[in-house]
Amino acid sequence: MRAVVTAGALALVAMASAQQLDWKLNGYLDGYYQYDFGQPASGDNVNGRGFDIAQNRFRLANIELDVAKLPTTKNPWGLTLQIYGGKNADLIHVAEPGGSDKYKFVRQAYVSFAPAGSTNSLQFDLGMFDTWIGYEGVDTRLQDQYGRSFNWTYSEPTYETGLRLTGRLSDKLSGGLYVVRGWNEVEDGNGSPSLGATLTYALDAKTTVTLQNHYGDEGSDRANDVGLSGGIGFSKAGLARVHLLDLIISHQLASNTKIALNIDHATAVGPANDGQWNGEVLYLKHQINQKESGGLRLERFEDKDGLRAGLPIQLYSITAGYDRAVTEHATLRLELRRDFASQDFFNSDQGLSQSRTTLAMAAVLKF
């Protein structure tokens, strides 16, 4: 907690000493209650989930403070600092090679440079930032559904540390290049950088296609304090050459209805960690009125060789969500989810089960 207080104090001091600059300060608080109808034993979590793991209890998922100064044509330098606490921060950083607690209060911390007057919005960012991979992300304020998919949980990294270059290549095409330390790593777990690229093309005013990848040696010969090897979280020590391809297609069906498809395919080649995983997720989001919206998510995830979930398995889920904006700064979220597995996997009162139903109620407060 000392790290949170120190980082927050430094951020506020930076703002106070630079009031003539365009600084922005905001944040949010995220809490939820969830009930698993399988009634797993007391103390058991809703396993296999990325964030929403609490069973029959309230939980503070996240509290975050964001401080940012964006580059402008007058001053091309920028700074972004996002610090957070809560159970989500613990879960995100559990495989960090430097230690599961060492950097867990920092979500993003990077400096930016955008050449003044640049016509293609070229920008360099150096530091720690959210991954470029995937349709879903860490920030609950920006998600179609409250809980994250199996595909997000197992297929994709969450954060990166290094250098990224992003910019517009034409009116319809934008892209990015990335050189980072590795999958969920502030401290490099193996001394070998990972590389990435992104291309996003607007087919028309309603449809965009994004193709991106993440490539490099992942894993480590030494485990961190919780026994995971490398930020990717392999259960077995050793390196593997990992290549993840990610495709996102998003289409605006109507002014108030959006549909999106996210497809992942990854290979890992190494002596101890060798295999494949893949997943597909379909999203539908409908804005009912100014205050209410509904969402539906369908997905399939396959861990063919047990590198991500710990055993060879296929996972499926159907998620229905309802959001209501109570005020400009407060949103209530209700989510009903049905999970399926190709073998016994989910915690229940009978041990392990092949299916599970959960109901979650959450509040997101923005400030």
C-alpha positions in Angstrom: 0.0 0.0 0.0 3.0 2.3 0.6 3.7 2.1 -3.2 0.2 3.3 -4.0 0.4 6.3 -1.6 3.9 7.3 -2.8 2.9 7.0 -6.5 -0.3 9.0 -5.9 1.6 11.7 -4.1 4.1 12.0 -6.8 1.4 12.2 -9.4 -0.4 15.0 -7.6 2.8 16.9 -7.0 3.6 16.7 -10.7 0.1 18.1 -11.5 0.5 20.9 -9.0 3.9 22.0 -10.4 2.6 22.0 -14.0 -0.8 23.6 -13.9 -0.1 25.5 -17.0 0.0 22.2 -18.9 -3.0 20.2 -20.0 -3.1 17.7 -17.2 -6.1 15.4 -16.7 -7.1 13.6 -13.5 -9.8 10.9 -13.2 -10.3 7.4 -12.0 -12.9 4.8 -11.0 -14.0 2.3 -8.4 -15.3 -1.2 -9.3 -17.0 -3.6 -6.9 -19.2 -6.6 -7.3 -21.1 -9.5 -5.7 -21.3 -12.9 -7.4 -23.2 -16.1 -6.8 -22.2 -19.4 -8.3 -25.3 -21.7 -8.4 -22.9 -24.7 -8.3 -22.3 -23.6 -4.7 -18.6 -24.5 -4.4 -17.2 -25.2 -0.9 -16.5 -22.2 1.3 -13.2 -20.6 0.3 -13.3 -22.0 -3.2 -13.1 -19.4 -6.0 -15.1 -19.3 -9.3 -12.1 -20.8 -11.1 -11.0 -20.3 -14.6 -12.1 -16.6 -14.7 -9.8 -13.6 -15.2 -11.3 -11.2 -12.6 -14.7 -12.2 -11.4 -13.6 -15.0 -9.1 -15.5 -14.2 -5.9 -18.2 -16.7 -4.7 -21.2 -15.5 -2.6 -19.5 -12.4 -1.3 -18.8 -8.8 -2.1 -15.4 -7.8 -3.4 -13.5 -4.6 -4.3 -12.3 -5.5 -7.7 -10.4 -2.3 -8.6 -9.8 1.3 -7.5 -7.8 3.4 -9.9 -6.3 6.9 -10.2 -5.3 8.2 -13.6 -3.1 11.1 -14.3 -2.2 12.1 -17.8 -0.7 14.9 -19.9 -1.3 14.3 -23.6 1.1 15.5 -26.3 0.0 18.6 -28.2 1.3 20.6 -31.2 2.7 23.1 -28.7 4.3 20.5 -26.5 5.0 17.1 -28.1 5.8 15.4 -24.7 3.3 13.5 -22.6 3.0 11.5 -19.5 0.6 8.8 -18.4 0.4 7.3 -14.9 -2.3 4.9 -13.8 -2.1 3.4 -10.4 -4.6 0.9 -8.9 -5.4 -1.5 -6.1 -7.9 -4.2 -5.4 -8.1 -7.9 -6.3 -7.8 -7.3 -10.0 -4.3 -5.9 -9.6 -3.3 -9.0 -7.7 -4.6 -11.3 -10.4 -3.0 -9.3 -13.3 0.5 -9.4 -11.8 0.6 -12.9 -10.4 3.1 -14.2 -12.9 5.4 -11.1 -13.0 9.0 -12.4 -13.1 10.1 -9.6 -10.7 7.6 -10.8 -8.1 3.8 -11.0 -7.9 3.6 -8.0 -5.5 6.5 -5.8 -6.8 4.7 -3.8 -9.5 1.1 -4.7 -8.8 0.0 -1.1 -8.0 1.0 0.2 -11.5 -1.3 -0.3 -14.4 0.4 2.0 -16.9 3.4 4.4 -16.6 4.9 5.7 -19.7 6.2 8.9 -21.4 5.1 9.9 -24.9 6.5 11.9 -27.7 4.4 13.0 -30.8 6.3 15.3 -33.2 4.7 18.7 -33.2 2.5 19.3 -36.3 2.7 15.6 -37.3 0.0 14.9 -40.0 -0.1 11.2 -39.3 -0.5 11.3 -35.5 2.8 9.5 -35.1 3.5 8.8 -31.4 6.2 7.0 -29.4 5.5 5.6 -26.0 8.2 4.3 -23.6 7.4 2.5 -20.4 4.7 0.1 -19.1 1.3 0.0 -21.0 -1.7 -2.2 -21.6 -1.2 -4.8 -24.3 -2.3 -4.1 -27.8 -3.7 -7.6 -28.2 -7.4 -8.4 -28.1 -10.9 -6.9 -28.1 -11.3 -6.9 -24.3 -9.0 -5.1 -21.8 -8.3 -4.3 -18.2 -10.4 -1.1 -17.8 -13.9 -2.1 -16.7 -15.2 1.3 -17.9 -14.6 0.4 -21.5 -15.9 -3.2 -21.6 -19.0 -4.5 -23.3 -19.4 -7.1 -20.6 -18.4 -6.9 -16.9 -16.6 -10.2 -16.6 -13.8 -11.2 -19.1 -14.0 -14.1 -21.5 -12.0 -17.3 -21.2 -10.2 -16.2 -24.4 -9.0 -13.0 -22.7 -8.0 -14.9 -19.5 -6.0 -17.6 -21.2 -5.1 -16.6 -24.8 -3.8 -13.0 -24.4 -1.3 -11.0 -22.4 -2.5 -8.1 -20.2 0.4 -5.6 -20.0 3.8 -4.9 -21.7 6.9 -3.0 -20.9 9.0 -1.4 -23.7 8.6 0.8 -26.7 5.6 1.3 -29.0 5.2 3.4 -32.1 1.7 4.1 -33.4 0.3 6.3 -36.1 -2.1 6.8 -39.0 -0.8 5.5 -42.4 -3.7 6.8 -44.4 -7.3 7.9 -44.0 -8.4 4.3 -43.6 -5.2 2.6 -42.3 -3.4 2.8 -38.9 -0.8 0.7 -37.4 1.7 0.1 -34.6 5.1 -1.5 -33.9 6.2 -2.9 -30.5 9.4 -4.0 -28.9 8.8 -5.2 -25.3 10.4 -7.3 -22.6 7.8 -10.0 -22.8 4.3 -11.2 -22.0 3.2 -9.6 -18.7 6.7 -8.6 -17.7 8.2 -5.5 -16.2 11.4 -7.4 -15.4 12.6 -9.5 -18.3 12.2 -13.2 -17.4 14.6 -14.5 -20.1 16.6 -11.7 -21.6 15.0 -12.0 -25.0 12.6 -9.2 -26.3 9.2 -9.9 -27.8 7.9 -8.1 -30.9 4.5 -7.1 -32.1 2.6 -5.3 -34.9 -0.9 -4.0 -35.5 -2.8 -3.0 -38.6 -6.3 -1.6 -38.5 -8.2 -0.9 -41.7 -11.6 0.8 -42.0 -13.5 -0.9 -44.7 -16.2 1.7 -44.5 -17.8 4.0 -41.9 -19.3 1.0 -40.1 -16.7 -1.8 -40.3 -13.1 -2.1 -39.1 -10.7 -5.0 -39.3 -7.6 -5.3 -37.0 -4.8 -7.9 -37.4 -2.1 -8.0 -34.8 0.5 -10.4 -33.4 2.8 -11.0 -30.5 6.1 -12.9 -31.1 9.1 -13.9 -29.1 10.6 -16.2 -26.5 8.4 -16.5 -23.4 8.7 -18.4 -20.2 11.8 -18.6 -18.0 14.2 -21.1 -16.4 13.4 -19.7 -13.0 10.1 -19.4 -11.3 8.8 -16.3 -9.5 7.6 -16.3 -5.9 4.4 -18.2 -6.7 6.0 -20.8 -8.9 5.2 -19.5 -12.4 7.8 -19.3 -15.1 7.9 -16.1 -17.0 5.1 -13.5 -17.2 3.2 -15.8 -19.6 2.7 -18.1 -16.5 3.8 -21.4 -17.8 3.6 -24.1 -15.0 6.8 -25.7 -16.3 10.2 -24.0 -16.3 11.8 -23.3 -19.7 11.5 -21.1 -22.8 9.2 -21.5 -25.7 9.0 -19.5 -29.0 5.4 -18.1 -28.8 3.5 -16.6 -31.8 0.0 -15.3 -31.1 -2.2 -14.0 -34.0 -5.2 -11.9 -33.1 -8.0 -10.8 -35.5 -10.8 -8.4 -34.6 -13.7 -7.5 -36.9 -16.1 -4.8 -35.7 -19.3 -3.7 -37.4 -21.9 -1.2 -36.5 -25.2 -2.9 -37.4 -27.2 0.2 -36.6 -26.6 3.5 -34.7 -27.3 1.7 -31.4 -26.1 -1.8 -32.2 -22.6 -3.1 -32.6 -21.3 -6.6 -33.3 -17.7 -7.8 -33.1 -15.6 -11.0 -33.6 -12.3 -11.7 -31.9 -10.2 -14.7 -33.1 -6.9 -15.9 -31.5 -4.5 -18.6 -32.5 -1.2 -19.2 -30.8 1.7 -21.7 -31.0 4.4 -22.4 -28.5 7.6 -24.3 -29.5 10.0 -25.4 -26.7 11.4 -28.4 -24.9 9.0 -28.2 -22.0 6.2 -26.0 -23.2 5.1 -27.1 -26.7 1.7 -26.8 -28.1 -1.2 -24.6 -29.3 -4.2 -22.7 -28.1 -7.0 -20.9 -29.8 -10.3 -19.1 -29.3 -13.2 -17.3 -30.9 -15.5 -14.7 -29.2 -18.6 -13.1 -30.7 -19.9 -9.9 -29.1 -23.2 -8.1 -29.5 -23.9 -4.7 -27.8 -27.2 -2.8 -28.0 -27.9 0.6 -26.6 -31.5 0.5 -25.5 -31.7 4.1 -24.6 -29.5 6.8 -23.1 -29.3 5.0 -19.7 -29.6 1.3 -20.6 -27.8 -1.2 -22.7 -27.7 -4.9 -23.1 -24.9 -7.3 -24.3 -24.4 -10.9 -25.4 -21.1 -12.8 -25.7 -20.6 -16.3 -27.1 -17.2 -18.0 -27.0 -15.1 -21.1 -27.4 -11.6 -21.5 -26.1 -9.4 -24.6 -26.7 -6.2 -25.3 -24.8 -5.1 -28.3 -26.9 -2.0 -29.1 -25.0 -2.8 -27.8 -21.5 -0.3 -24.9 -21.6 -2.7 -22.2 -20.4 -5.4 -23.9 -18.3 -3.2 -26.6 -16.9 -4.8 -29.5 -18.7 -6.0 -30.2 -22.3 -9.5 -28.7 -22.4 -12.2 -26.9 -24.4 -14.2 -24.1 -22.6 -17.4 -22.5 -23.8 -19.5 -19.7 -22.3 -22.7 -17.7 -23.0 -22.9 -14.3 -21.2 -25.8 -11.9 -21.1 -25.3 -8.5 -19.5 -27.5 -5.5 -18.7 -26.1 -2.0 -17.8 -27.9 0.9 -16.3 -26.4 4.4 -15.9 -27.8 5.6 -12.5 -25.9 8.9 -12.8 -23.3 10.4 -15.1 -20.7 8.9 -12.7 -22.3 5.6 -11.6 -23.3 2.5 -13.6 -24.9 -0.7 -12.3 -24.1 -3.9 -14.2 -25.9 -7.2 -14.1 -24.4 -10.3 -15.7 -25.7 -13.9 -16.1 -23.2 -16.4 -17.4 -23.3 -20.1 -18.3 -19.9 -22.0 -18.7 -19.2 -25.4 -20.2 -16.1 -27.5 -20.3 -15.1 -30.7 -22.2 -14.2 -32.4 -18.9 -14.7 -31.8 -15.2 -13.2 -28.4 -14.4 -15.4 -26.0 -12.5 -15.5 -25.9 -8.7 -18.9 -27.0 -7.3 -20.4 -28.6 -4.2 -19.9 -32.0 -5.8 -16.2 -31.5 -6.5 -15.5 -30.6 -10.1 -18.2 -30.1 -12.7 -18.5 -29.7 -16.5 -20.9 -26.8 -16.3 -21.5 -23.7 -14.2 -24.0 -20.8 -13.9 -23.1 -17.5 -12.2 -24.9 -14.3 -11.5 -22.9 -11.1 -10.9 -24.1 -7.6 -9.8 -21.5 -4.8 -10.0 -21.2 -1.1 -9.5 -18.7 1.1 -11.4 -18.2 4.6 -9.9 -16.3 7.1 -12.0 -14.7 10.3 -10.7 
